[in-house]
Amino acid sequence: MPGQLWPSFEQENELQAAGHRYIAGIDEAGRGSLAGPVVAAAVILPPGLKASWLTLVRDSKLLTAAKREYVYSYIQEKSISVAIGVVSHRYIDRHNILKATHLAMKTAVKQLDPPPDSLLIDYLTLPRLTLPQRGITNGDALCISIACASIIAKVSRDRLMVDMDARYSGYGLSHNKGYWTKRHLQGLLKLGPSAIHRRSFDPVRSLFSYVK
């Protein structure tokens, strides 16, 4: 596909050559959603990993749901360590989405076993974290560890939103995962915001400014 970026081990190889052993790729899912949590994932891949399923690894947004689920199982099985961090819509509304994303990523990092000695992060860097880290623009398209983390985060969050749909029906959450769609907006206009909608995000904020 013209213009397609293919993730590689270039960043991991550079860090390994510098003496790093446990390199974690980190990404998130749900930053732009109108409802539900933000979910971050951290993945440490084995050095020199070679497997046919790696050819399917991409930024999670470029994969179908079926392919994400397929690759997700291999990442879970073959990685040295995988962890997620989940931060609620309440924290997002109270602090803002950037701080919530930082917290989700730090939570995921702290749960890795063995702990990482360096981090590769999609776009961001994490304040007040002493580990060596690189924030890589388009990291989920360029870096294999970050792309794997994007898949773990996306699948994990999608599963949570399917569960949420059973509790908060009428918004199509199992399909739109909390993002803006026509059906989602129709549900908001008909039912008002649910308990998991982000009051600080438009159009929830502008349509229902009276809701606290």
N, C-alpha and C positions, 0 to 999 in steps of 0.2 A: 504494500500500500504506500503511495507517494507520501512523503513527509512523516511516515511512521517512525517513532523512536523505539528502539529495542533495548530493554534493560540488560546490563552486563555486570560482570564481577570486577570491573575496573577499580572502583572505589575500595572494595574489600581487599583486592590484591595489593593496592598501595599501602593500606593500613597494615596488612599482614607482613609486608616487606619491611615495615617500620617497627615490627615486633609485637603488634597487637594480635591477640588470640581470639577473643570473644567479641565479635563486632555485631552490634545489634542494628538492624534496620527498623525505622519507626515511621508510622503513618497513622492517619485518623480517618474516620468516616462520620458524617453527620454534622459537619460544621454549618452547612447552609440549610439544614432541615428546620421546619417550623414546629416540630414536635419531637419529644423523646430526647434521649441522652446523646452526648458525643462519645464515641468509642475510639480508643487508640490501641494499636497493637505494636508489639516489639518482637522481632524474630532474629535469632542467631542461627545462621546456616553453617554447616560443616565446611571447613576449608577444602577447596578442590572438589566440591560436590559436582558430580556429573550424572545427569538423569534425563530421560526423554521428556518427562513432564515439565522440566524447566523451560522448554521451548514454548510452553503455553503461558508462562508467567508474564503478565503485563500489568500496567495500571488497572486496578480493578474495574474502573469505569468503562474500559474497553472490552471487557469480557461479558458474555452472557451469564445469567444466574447459574445455569447448569455447569458451565466451565469453571466459574468461581468455586462452586461446591466441589467439583472434581479436583481442582488444584489445591483447595483448602485441605483436603484429607491428606494429600502428600506432604504439604508443608508441615502439618501437625505431626506426621509420622517421622519425617526425615530430618527435621530441624534439631539442633542441639537443645534449644529452648524456645518456647512461644508463650507470650503472656499478653493479656489485654487489661486496659484500664477503662472504666465506665464512669462518667460524670453526668449527673442528672440535669434535667431541664431547670430545676430549682437553682442549682449552683450557677448555671448559665445566666439565668435572669438576675441573680443577685450580684454577680461579678463581671461577666461578659464572656463571650465565646472564646476569645483568645486565652484568657486565664483558665477557662475550663479545659481547653485543648492542652495547654501546658500541664495541667494537673493530671489529665487522662494519660498523657505520654509518660510523665514521671511515675505514675502508679504502675503502668505496664513495665517500665524499666526496673522498678524495685522488686517486681515479682519474678524476674528472670533468674533461673538457676541452671548453670552458674551465672553469677553477675557479669555483665559486660565490662570490657575495659575501654570501649570506644563506641560512639553512636553515629549513625548516618540517618539524618532526619529529612523528611520531605519539607523543604522550604524553610522551616523554622529552626531556631536553636532554643535550648531550654535554659532560662535564667537560673542562677544560683545552683547550678549543677556542675560539679567539679570534673566530671568525666570529659575526656577529649570528645568533641562533637563537630560534625559538619552539617550545616543546613544546605541542602542541595535543591536548587530550583529545578522543577520538573523531576524531582528525585524518584517519584513512582514510575516514571517513564524511562529513567536512565540507569537506576541502581537496582539490582536484583533483590537485595535484602529489603529495600524499601517497598518494592513492588509486591513482594511476598507479604509484608506487613499490611499493605493496602488491602490485599485480598482477605487476610485474617480479620481485619477491622470491619470491612464491608460485610462479609458473611456473618460475623458475630452480631453486628448491629441489625442487619436485615432480619435475623432470627428473632431478636428482641422486639422489633417492630411488628412482626407477624403475631407474636404473643400479645402485644399491646392492642392489636386490632380486635382480638377476641374480647378484650375488656372495654375498649372504647370504639365501638362500631359506628359506622356512618360517615367516616372520613376516608375510607379506602386505604388505611395505613399499611395493610399487607401488600398493597400494590405500589403505592407511592413512597412508602417508608418515611412518611412525614414531610416530604418535599412538596413544593407548590405544584398542584395539578388542578385542572378544572373541577374534578370530582372532590378534591380536598377543599377547595374554596367553597363549593356548594354545600359541603358538610358543615363548614364553619358558619356560613350564613344561616343555615337552617338550625343548627344545634348550639351554636356558640362554641367557644374553645373548651376542650376537654381538660382534665386535670394534668395532662402531660404536654399541653401546648406551651410554647415559649412566649410568655407575655411581652418580652422585650423585642420580639421580632415582628416586623411587618409581614403580612397585613394584619396579624393578630393585634399588634399594638394599636394601629390606627383604626381598626374596625371596632375594637372592644377596649377603648381606653379607660372605660369605667371599671374593668375587671382588675382586681388586685390579687 
